[in-house]
Amino acid sequence: MDDHIISRASACGKIILCGEHAVVYARPAIALPLASIRAHAVITRGIPGAGLCFVAPDLGRRWLLAATPDDPMAELVTTTLRRLGVTQPLDLRITVTSELPIASGMGSGAAIATAVVRALAAALDRTLEPADISAQVYDSERRYHGTPSGIDNTVVAYEQAIWFQRRAEPPHVIEPITIGAPFTLLIGDTGVRSATRMPVGDVRRRWQEDPAHYEALFDQVAAIVTRTRTVLASGDLGTLGALLNQNQELLERIGVSSPELERLVDAARSAGAYGAKLSGAGWGGVMIALVDDGSADSVRSALVQAGATRVLQTTVGAG
């Protein structure tokens, strides 16, 4: 190990298994940790007298905390150090990298923030509980997104599959769920980036124009999510795949799919996936395919041939 490294930490990404969009309208959603797809933070000694420096090689960025005190990452570090009882300036360099695509619905921001908080605690020989980390990261997410749901910081900080349901007033319902048997997901990236607020705003406009129609669609999504929770506990992959397919059909009817997503979804199913659907806000971003050992390679190849810019693989529930 490099003698200059003081600490290092990582944090998982997350994926919405089912329930996106309907979750905005008080229906449940299920989100999963991506244990093998992670963000990383490495803390090394900095230049004496320079203070804290951030390096993000994935973005080609380098900046000083003192020069950007209002930057969300700078605010996160300042708040975390204060919580850890540090009041004196520290000369440190924090380097962040991520295996997670940015703006893809995979919790990249929450994962980076969690990795940084964990690394800072380790550098100071302190341990923060997941609840403390989750709260710190939620505050950071608020600086980025304004009104985050609480899904990302909870899944990432606890590395736990959760059932989430928004209430009119916080606290929202956040419950751990049981994974009866490990299963494998392939995540196909369309390479198309769409700001979450765009499809979310479009759905809201159409819901306002025809609330009865969209409420009925959201109720159907909620029924799928409820059944999915039971199926996850039993480990029935065939039924789980069928439920993912049904959720995709409803997302298409809600209006948040896209030709790029549907090409990948169709390719995955044709190549032997149990089921496939978009994940996240839609209009781009990523899709997920439920596979087993016998179909993973063929589904991966089919996704690449159908235009996926990258294909990531993770096992949910292992260990």
Summary of the structure (lengths in Angstrom):
residues: 319
radius of gyration: 20.1
end to end distance: 27.3
largest distance: 63.0
contacts: 1137
relative contact order: 0.17
helix: 42%
strand: 25%
